[in-house]
């Protein structure tokens, strides 16, 4: 008897599963099918062609750089600077930086949310068991004079419930979660790129500030020597008191310039410590000097159509747009009928020993249909809000693309003009050095005073500061160009950094759309203001 009932129950479940499969096979996913925005139809980043090569000078950061159109960017682009200390520091940052660890955890969180959301595609199966002590009064059924009875009811069952995704609301929700997970993946790549670029820039700035402090200290020493000479000449009556006071003011001004540089150097050091996951009082193993860095001679410049694929922030904005598109389908599905299938199989008895006997067997199958009729405009306006959220995401995507192209354009121009600035500063430093050499020779011959020699030394030290600043700008802006172009993250691990893919062909076949009446506009957008049944909204 029990076997027969079990067979009947299994057949019932099989019929229900077959019915569910038929529903899914014929189901459509409401809402727009997402289409990736087309790449901007521009041929370059700046007006006019790029120069064949930049200006070149001798010394640190002075090599001529050429622009290689269409060449790919290496994953570890910072190694093009050929600095072992820099490579070591970036390895420490990638290992210990907490922001990168937070980005990784956010990615895992989004992936787990996606896996959890995919569970809605499967039936929910629960095991239930319980024991209830009850007192029953026959008076509830009109039986008077019959004493109440006391009994215990035991039950054990397995229940199954399944929401049939007829209109694809669940699949659109999963599509949104997938897009959010992809957005987090590109957020991680953006954090990785920002971290490596910040370490390079901070290292260059530290080396620059250290050199500027050294040259400024030379200026302070020169000013102090000049003051000593003038004070001696004043004691002998050779100069007026005003000359001494003027020199004291010049010395104070030089000392005033030194303190801010020392402050910036200290702050840059603590910045590097934080980027590498260290506390400010911990000493970094690496110190940087501009002479240890080598400027990359060839700069890969991606074609504009590839930039939207390479920039992590653009890919984040694209996935956010994708998620917003899927949410329109979710809101649309909420306005349509919802079908739920339920069933349970178990036992119920008044005695624990008879709970699993054939006579205690109970089961049920059911189906429910809910069609929202009146919600006070709630569902309609939720869909309108989803449409506006999509419009917002589309505008943010366009803004992100424009900013990305601006970054590349600014970086290309900066690299070009930094080379011109360095050439000018190099000429100034060479002229100051020649003037100093001449002044030293004249001083030895007694043709000029010691004060004139100190003036030449002061001019040379100032020119050296300008030269160091120009050298640092070339290194920093070269790193900024690599960052603006995306940083080559797609080459670091093809398995782990593959580009985000749209739905597979098999999924696309299942996700036929009810919004085919929403035509694609000339700008690539879709008219989501139409009602989900294809009629104009009232």
C-alpha positions as CSV (number, residue, x, y, z in Angstrom):
1,X,0.0,0.0,0.0
2,X,2.7,2.4,1.0
3,X,4.7,1.5,-2.2
4,X,1.7,2.3,-4.4
5,X,1.2,5.7,-2.8
6,X,4.8,6.5,-3.1
7,X,4.7,5.7,-6.8
8,X,1.6,7.9,-7.2
9,X,3.3,10.7,-5.4
10,X,6.4,10.3,-7.6
11,X,4.3,10.4,-10.7
12,X,2.6,13.6,-9.4
13,X,5.9,15.2,-8.8
14,X,7.1,14.1,-12.3
15,X,4.0,15.6,-13.9
16,X,4.5,18.9,-11.9
17,X,8.1,19.0,-13.0
18,X,7.2,18.4,-16.6
19,X,4.6,21.2,-16.4
20,X,7.2,23.5,-14.9
21,X,9.6,22.7,-17.7
22,X,7.0,23.4,-20.3
23,X,6.3,26.8,-18.7
24,X,10.0,27.7,-18.6
25,X,10.5,26.6,-22.2
26,X,7.8,28.9,-23.4
27,X,8.6,31.7,-20.9
28,X,9.8,35.1,-22.0
29,X,11.8,37.5,-20.0
30,X,10.2,40.9,-20.0
31,X,12.2,44.1,-20.1
32,X,14.9,45.2,-22.5
33,X,17.7,42.8,-23.6
34,X,20.9,44.7,-22.8
35,X,23.1,45.9,-25.6
36,X,26.6,47.1,-24.9
37,X,27.1,50.8,-25.8
38,X,29.1,51.2,-29.0
39,X,32.6,52.7,-28.8
40,X,32.9,56.4,-29.5
41,X,33.4,57.1,-33.1
42,X,36.5,59.2,-32.7
43,X,39.9,58.5,-34.3
44,X,42.2,60.1,-31.8
45,X,42.7,61.7,-28.4
46,X,44.1,65.1,-29.4
47,X,43.7,67.6,-32.2
48,X,46.3,66.8,-34.9
49,X,48.9,64.1,-34.9
50,X,51.1,63.2,-32.1
51,X,54.8,64.2,-32.5
52,X,57.1,61.5,-33.8
53,X,59.1,61.8,-30.6
54,X,59.5,64.1,-27.6
55,X,62.5,66.3,-26.9
56,X,65.6,64.7,-25.4
57,X,68.3,65.9,-23.0
58,X,71.1,64.2,-21.1
59,X,70.6,63.1,-17.5
60,X,67.8,61.5,-15.6
61,X,64.4,61.4,-17.3
62,X,65.8,63.0,-20.5
63,X,65.4,60.3,-23.1
64,X,63.2,60.9,-26.1
65,X,59.9,59.1,-26.0
66,X,58.0,57.8,-29.0
67,X,54.3,57.0,-29.2
68,X,53.4,53.5,-30.5
69,X,49.8,53.7,-31.8
70,X,47.8,50.5,-31.2
71,X,50.5,48.8,-29.1
72,X,49.3,46.8,-26.1
73,X,50.2,47.7,-22.5
74,X,52.1,45.2,-20.4
75,X,50.5,44.0,-17.2
76,X,53.4,45.0,-15.0
77,X,54.0,48.3,-16.8
78,X,55.9,49.8,-13.9
79,X,58.8,47.5,-14.7
80,X,59.4,49.6,-17.7
81,X,61.0,52.1,-15.3
82,X,63.8,49.5,-14.7
83,X,63.9,50.2,-10.9
84,X,64.4,47.2,-8.6
85,X,63.5,49.3,-5.5
86,X,60.3,50.4,-7.2
87,X,59.4,46.8,-8.1
88,X,60.0,45.6,-4.6
89,X,57.8,48.4,-3.1
90,X,54.9,47.6,-5.5
91,X,55.1,43.9,-4.6
92,X,54.8,44.9,-0.9
93,X,51.8,47.1,-1.8
94,X,50.0,44.4,-3.8
95,X,50.5,42.0,-0.9
96,X,49.6,44.2,2.1
97,X,47.5,47.1,1.0
98,X,44.1,47.0,2.8
99,X,42.2,48.8,0.1
100,X,43.1,46.1,-2.4
101,X,42.1,43.5,0.1
102,X,38.7,45.3,0.6
103,X,38.1,45.4,-3.1
104,X,38.8,41.6,-3.3
105,X,36.4,40.9,-0.5
106,X,33.7,43.1,-2.2
107,X,34.1,41.0,-5.3
108,X,33.7,37.8,-3.4
109,X,30.6,39.2,-1.6
110,X,29.0,40.2,-5.0
111,X,29.8,36.7,-6.4
112,X,28.2,35.0,-3.4
113,X,25.1,37.2,-3.8
114,X,24.9,36.1,-7.4
115,X,25.1,32.4,-6.4
116,X,22.4,33.0,-3.7
117,X,20.2,34.7,-6.3
118,X,20.6,31.8,-8.7
119,X,19.1,29.6,-6.1
120,X,15.7,31.1,-6.9
121,X,15.7,29.1,-10.2
122,X,15.4,25.8,-8.2
123,X,12.6,24.5,-6.1
124,X,12.8,25.2,-2.3
125,X,12.7,21.9,-0.5
126,X,12.3,21.8,3.3
127,X,12.0,19.0,5.9
128,X,9.5,19.7,8.6
129,X,8.8,17.9,11.8
130,X,7.0,18.7,15.0
131,X,4.9,17.6,18.0
132,X,1.9,19.5,19.2
133,X,0.0,19.0,22.5
134,X,-3.6,20.1,22.1
135,X,-6.9,20.1,24.0
136,X,-9.9,19.7,21.7
137,X,-13.5,20.7,22.7
138,X,-16.3,19.1,20.7
139,X,-18.4,22.1,21.6
140,X,-16.7,23.9,18.7
141,X,-18.7,21.6,16.4
142,X,-22.0,21.8,18.3
143,X,-21.5,18.8,20.5
144,X,-22.6,19.8,24.0
145,X,-22.0,17.8,27.1
146,X,-19.1,15.9,25.6
147,X,-15.9,16.4,27.7
148,X,-12.9,17.9,26.0
149,X,-10.2,15.5,24.9
150,X,-6.4,15.9,25.3
151,X,-4.1,14.5,22.7
152,X,-0.6,14.9,21.1
153,X,-0.2,15.2,17.3
154,X,3.1,14.2,15.6
155,X,4.0,15.1,12.1
156,X,7.0,14.8,9.7
157,X,7.0,15.9,6.1
158,X,9.0,17.2,3.1
159,X,7.5,20.3,1.4
160,X,8.4,21.7,-2.0
161,X,7.6,25.1,-3.3
162,X,8.5,26.7,-6.6
163,X,7.8,30.1,-8.1
164,X,7.5,29.6,-11.9
165,X,9.5,32.3,-13.6
166,X,7.0,32.7,-16.5
167,X,7.9,36.2,-17.4
168,X,11.6,36.1,-16.5
169,X,11.6,38.4,-13.4
170,X,13.9,36.0,-11.5
171,X,16.2,35.7,-14.5
172,X,16.4,39.4,-14.8
173,X,17.2,39.7,-11.1
174,X,20.0,37.2,-11.6
175,X,21.1,39.1,-14.7
176,X,21.3,42.2,-12.5
177,X,23.3,40.4,-9.8
178,X,25.7,39.1,-12.4
179,X,26.2,42.6,-13.7
180,X,26.8,43.9,-10.2
181,X,29.4,41.1,-9.6
182,X,31.1,42.1,-12.9
183,X,31.1,45.7,-11.8
184,X,32.8,44.7,-8.6
185,X,35.4,42.7,-10.6
186,X,36.3,45.8,-12.5
187,X,36.3,47.8,-9.3
188,X,39.0,45.5,-8.1
189,X,41.0,46.1,-11.3
190,X,40.5,49.8,-10.8
191,X,41.8,49.5,-7.2
192,X,44.8,47.5,-8.5
193,X,45.6,50.1,-11.2
194,X,45.2,53.0,-8.8
195,X,47.4,51.4,-6.2
196,X,50.3,50.6,-8.6
197,X,50.1,54.1,-10.2
198,X,50.0,55.8,-6.8
199,X,53.1,53.9,-5.6
200,X,55.0,54.9,-8.7
201,X,53.9,58.5,-8.4
202,X,54.6,58.7,-4.7
203,X,58.1,57.1,-5.2
204,X,58.9,59.7,-7.9
205,X,57.7,62.6,-5.7
206,X,59.7,61.3,-2.8
207,X,62.8,61.2,-4.9
208,X,62.1,64.6,-6.3
209,X,61.4,66.1,-2.9
210,X,64.6,64.6,-1.5
211,X,66.6,66.2,-4.3
212,X,64.8,69.5,-3.8
213,X,65.5,69.5,-0.1
214,X,69.2,68.8,-0.8
215,X,69.4,71.7,-3.3
216,X,67.4,74.1,-1.0
217,X,69.8,73.2,1.8
218,X,72.6,74.2,-0.5
219,X,70.9,77.6,-1.1
220,X,70.5,78.1,2.7
221,X,74.2,77.4,3.2
222,X,75.0,79.8,0.4
223,X,72.8,82.5,2.0
224,X,74.4,81.9,5.3
225,X,77.9,82.2,3.9
226,X,76.9,85.5,2.2
227,X,75.6,86.8,5.5
228,X,78.8,85.8,7.2
229,X,80.8,87.8,4.6
230,X,78.6,90.8,4.8
231,X,78.7,90.9,8.6
232,X,82.5,90.8,8.5
233,X,82.5,93.6,5.8
234,X,80.1,95.6,8.0
235,X,82.4,95.1,11.0
236,X,85.3,96.5,8.9
237,X,83.1,99.3,7.6
238,X,83.0,98.2,4.0
239,X,79.2,97.9,3.7
240,X,76.2,99.5,5.2
241,X,73.9,98.0,7.8
242,X,71.1,97.8,5.2
243,X,73.1,95.2,3.2
244,X,73.4,93.0,6.3
245,X,69.7,93.3,7.0
246,X,68.8,92.5,3.4
247,X,70.9,89.4,3.5
248,X,69.3,88.3,6.8
249,X,66.0,88.5,5.1
250,X,67.2,86.5,2.1
251,X,68.5,83.8,4.5
252,X,65.2,83.7,6.3
253,X,63.4,83.3,3.0
254,X,65.6,80.4,2.0
255,X,65.0,78.7,5.4
256,X,61.3,79.3,5.0
257,X,61.3,77.4,1.6
258,X,63.2,74.5,3.2
259,X,60.6,73.7,5.9
260,X,57.6,73.0,3.6
261,X,59.8,70.8,1.4
262,X,60.8,68.8,4.4
263,X,57.2,68.5,5.5
264,X,56.1,67.3,2.0
265,X,59.0,64.8,2.0
266,X,57.8,63.4,5.4
267,X,54.2,63.2,4.2
268,X,55.3,61.5,1.0
269,X,57.2,58.9,3.1
270,X,54.1,58.2,5.2
271,X,52.0,58.0,2.1
272,X,54.3,55.3,0.7
273,X,54.1,53.5,4.0
274,X,50.3,53.5,4.0
275,X,50.2,52.3,0.4
276,X,52.4,49.4,1.3
277,X,50.4,48.5,4.4
278,X,52.9,49.9,6.9
279,X,52.5,52.3,9.8
280,X,54.2,55.7,9.7
281,X,56.8,54.8,12.3
282,X,58.0,51.8,10.3
283,X,61.0,52.4,8.1
284,X,60.7,51.5,4.4
285,X,63.4,49.4,3.0
286,X,63.6,51.4,-0.2
287,X,64.7,55.0,-0.7
288,X,64.4,56.5,-4.2
289,X,66.6,58.7,-6.3
290,X,65.6,59.9,-9.7
291,X,68.9,58.7,-11.1
292,X,67.8,55.1,-10.3
293,X,64.7,55.4,-12.5
294,X,64.7,55.0,-16.3
295,X,62.1,56.6,-18.4
296,X,60.3,54.2,-20.8
297,X,61.4,55.2,-24.4
298,X,58.3,53.7,-26.1
299,X,54.8,54.6,-24.9
300,X,52.0,52.3,-26.1
301,X,48.9,54.3,-27.1
302,X,45.7,52.3,-27.4
303,X,43.3,53.1,-30.2
304,X,40.2,54.9,-29.0
305,X,37.9,52.0,-29.7
306,X,39.9,49.8,-27.3
307,X,39.9,52.4,-24.5
308,X,36.3,51.5,-23.5
309,X,37.4,47.9,-23.1
310,X,40.5,48.6,-21.1
311,X,39.5,51.3,-18.7
312,X,38.2,49.6,-15.5
313,X,36.0,52.6,-14.6
314,X,34.3,52.5,-18.0
315,X,33.7,48.8,-17.5
316,X,32.2,49.5,-14.1
317,X,29.9,52.1,-15.5
318,X,28.9,49.7,-18.3
319,X,28.0,46.9,-15.8
320,X,26.1,49.3,-13.7
321,X,24.1,50.3,-16.8
322,X,23.6,46.6,-17.5
323,X,22.2,46.0,-14.0
324,X,19.9,49.0,-14.3
325,X,18.6,47.6,-17.6
326,X,17.8,44.2,-15.9
327,X,16.0,46.0,-13.1
328,X,13.5,47.3,-15.6
329,X,12.6,43.7,-16.4
330,X,12.3,42.9,-12.7
331,X,9.9,45.8,-12.2
332,X,7.9,44.8,-15.2
333,X,7.6,41.2,-14.2
334,X,6.2,42.3,-10.8
335,X,3.2,43.7,-12.6
336,X,2.4,40.3,-14.3
337,X,0.9,37.1,-12.9
338,X,3.0,35.1,-10.4
339,X,2.5,31.3,-10.4
340,X,3.6,29.2,-7.4
341,X,3.7,25.4,-7.3
342,X,3.6,23.7,-3.9
343,X,3.6,20.2,-2.6
344,X,4.3,18.1,0.5
345,X,4.6,14.5,1.4
346,X,4.8,13.2,5.0
347,X,3.1,11.6,7.9
348,X,0.8,12.8,10.7
349,X,-0.3,10.7,13.7
350,X,-1.5,11.0,17.3
351,X,1.1,8.5,18.4
352,X,4.8,8.7,17.9
353,X,5.0,5.0,17.3
354,X,2.5,5.3,14.4
355,X,3.9,8.4,12.9
356,X,5.5,6.6,9.9
357,X,2.8,4.0,9.4
358,X,1.0,3.7,6.0
359,X,-2.3,4.9,7.6
360,X,-0.6,8.2,8.7
361,X,0.6,9.1,5.3
362,X,-0.5,12.5,4.0
363,X,0.4,14.5,0.9
364,X,-0.8,17.5,-1.1
365,X,-0.1,19.3,-4.4
366,X,-1.2,22.8,-5.2
367,X,-0.8,25.7,-7.6
368,X,-1.4,29.4,-6.9
369,X,-1.8,32.4,-9.1
370,X,-1.5,36.0,-8.1
371,X,-2.2,38.8,-10.5
372,X,-1.8,42.3,-9.1
373,X,-4.9,44.4,-9.9
374,X,-4.7,47.5,-7.8
375,X,-1.7,48.7,-5.8
376,X,-2.3,52.4,-5.8
377,X,0.1,52.9,-8.7
378,X,3.0,51.3,-6.7
379,X,4.1,48.8,-9.3
380,X,3.7,51.3,-12.2
381,X,5.8,53.9,-10.5
382,X,8.4,51.4,-9.4
383,X,8.9,50.5,-13.1
384,X,9.1,54.2,-14.0
385,X,11.7,54.6,-11.3
386,X,13.7,51.7,-12.8
387,X,13.6,53.4,-16.2
388,X,14.9,56.6,-14.7
389,X,17.6,54.7,-12.9
390,X,18.6,53.3,-16.3
391,X,18.7,56.8,-17.8
392,X,20.8,58.0,-14.9
393,X,23.3,55.1,-15.4
394,X,23.4,55.8,-19.1
395,X,24.3,59.5,-18.4
396,X,26.9,58.4,-15.9
397,X,28.4,56.0,-18.5
398,X,28.7,58.8,-21.0
399,X,30.3,61.0,-18.4
400,X,32.8,58.3,-17.5
401,X,33.8,57.8,-21.1
402,X,34.3,61.5,-21.7
403,X,36.4,61.8,-18.5
404,X,38.5,58.8,-19.7
405,X,39.3,60.4,-23.0
406,X,40.1,63.6,-21.3
407,X,42.6,61.8,-19.0
408,X,44.3,60.2,-22.0
409,X,44.4,63.5,-23.9
410,X,45.8,65.4,-20.9
411,X,48.4,62.8,-20.2
412,X,49.6,62.7,-23.8
413,X,50.0,66.5,-23.9
414,X,51.7,66.4,-20.5
415,X,54.2,63.9,-21.7
416,X,54.9,66.1,-24.7
417,X,55.2,69.4,-22.9
418,X,57.1,67.9,-20.0
419,X,59.9,67.0,-22.4
420,X,59.9,70.6,-23.7
421,X,60.0,71.9,-20.1
422,X,62.8,69.6,-19.1
423,X,64.8,70.7,-22.2
424,X,64.3,74.4,-21.2
425,X,65.3,73.7,-17.6
426,X,68.3,71.7,-18.7
427,X,69.4,74.7,-20.8
428,X,68.9,76.9,-17.8
429,X,70.9,74.6,-15.5
430,X,73.7,74.3,-18.0
431,X,73.9,78.1,-18.4
432,X,73.9,78.5,-14.6
433,X,76.7,75.8,-14.4
434,X,78.7,77.6,-17.0
435,X,78.2,80.9,-15.2
436,X,79.3,79.3,-11.9
437,X,82.4,77.8,-13.5
438,X,83.3,81.2,-14.9
439,X,82.6,82.9,-11.5
440,X,84.8,80.4,-9.7
441,X,87.7,81.0,-12.2
442,X,87.3,84.8,-11.9
443,X,87.2,84.6,-8.1
444,X,90.4,82.6,-8.0
445,X,92.0,85.2,-10.3
446,X,90.7,88.0,-8.0
447,X,88.5,89.5,-10.6
448,X,85.2,89.3,-8.6
449,X,84.2,89.3,-5.0
450,X,83.2,86.4,-2.9
451,X,79.6,87.7,-2.9
452,X,79.5,87.5,-6.7
453,X,80.6,83.9,-6.5
454,X,77.9,83.2,-4.0
455,X,75.3,84.8,-6.2
456,X,76.4,82.4,-9.1
457,X,76.1,79.4,-6.7
458,X,72.6,80.5,-5.7
459,X,71.5,80.8,-9.3
460,X,72.9,77.4,-10.1
461,X,71.1,75.8,-7.0
462,X,67.8,77.4,-8.1
463,X,68.2,76.0,-11.6
464,X,69.0,72.6,-10.2
465,X,65.7,72.7,-8.3
466,X,63.8,73.5,-11.4
467,X,65.6,70.7,-13.3
468,X,64.7,68.1,-10.6
469,X,61.0,69.2,-10.7
470,X,61.0,68.9,-14.5
471,X,62.6,65.4,-14.3
472,X,60.0,64.3,-11.7
473,X,57.1,65.6,-13.9
474,X,58.2,63.4,-16.8
475,X,58.3,60.3,-14.7
476,X,55.0,61.0,-13.0
477,X,53.1,62.0,-16.1
478,X,54.4,58.9,-17.9
479,X,52.9,56.8,-15.1
480,X,49.7,58.8,-15.4
481,X,49.5,57.9,-19.1
482,X,49.8,54.2,-18.4
483,X,47.0,54.6,-15.8
484,X,44.8,56.6,-18.2
485,X,45.1,53.9,-20.8
486,X,43.9,51.2,-18.3
487,X,47.2,49.8,-17.0
488,X,47.3,46.5,-18.9
489,X,45.3,44.5,-16.3
490,X,43.8,42.3,-19.0
491,X,47.3,40.8,-19.7
492,X,48.0,39.9,-16.1
493,X,45.9,36.7,-15.9
494,X,43.8,35.8,-19.0
495,X,41.8,33.3,-16.9
496,X,41.0,35.7,-14.1
497,X,40.8,38.9,-16.1
498,X,38.7,37.9,-19.1
499,X,36.4,40.6,-20.4
500,X,32.9,40.6,-19.1
501,X,30.6,38.6,-21.4
502,X,26.9,39.1,-22.2
503,X,24.5,36.2,-21.8
504,X,25.3,33.1,-23.7
505,X,23.5,32.1,-26.9
506,X,21.7,29.4,-25.0
507,X,20.5,31.8,-22.3
508,X,19.6,34.4,-25.0
509,X,17.3,31.8,-26.7
510,X,15.5,31.3,-23.4
511,X,15.2,35.0,-22.7
512,X,12.9,36.2,-25.5
513,X,11.8,39.7,-24.9
514,X,8.3,41.2,-24.5
515,X,9.8,44.6,-25.2
516,X,10.5,44.1,-28.9
517,X,8.1,46.9,-29.6
518,X,10.5,49.2,-27.9
519,X,12.6,50.3,-30.9
520,X,16.3,51.0,-30.8
521,X,16.9,54.8,-31.2
522,X,19.5,56.3,-33.5
523,X,21.8,56.9,-30.6
524,X,21.7,53.2,-29.6
525,X,19.3,53.6,-26.7
526,X,15.8,52.0,-26.4
527,X,12.5,53.7,-25.7
528,X,11.8,52.3,-22.3
529,X,9.0,54.8,-21.7
530,X,6.6,52.5,-23.6
531,X,4.4,50.3,-21.5
532,X,5.4,46.6,-21.1
533,X,2.4,45.5,-23.3
534,X,3.6,47.7,-26.1
535,X,1.0,50.4,-25.7
536,X,1.8,54.0,-25.0
537,X,1.5,55.0,-21.4
538,X,-1.6,57.1,-20.6
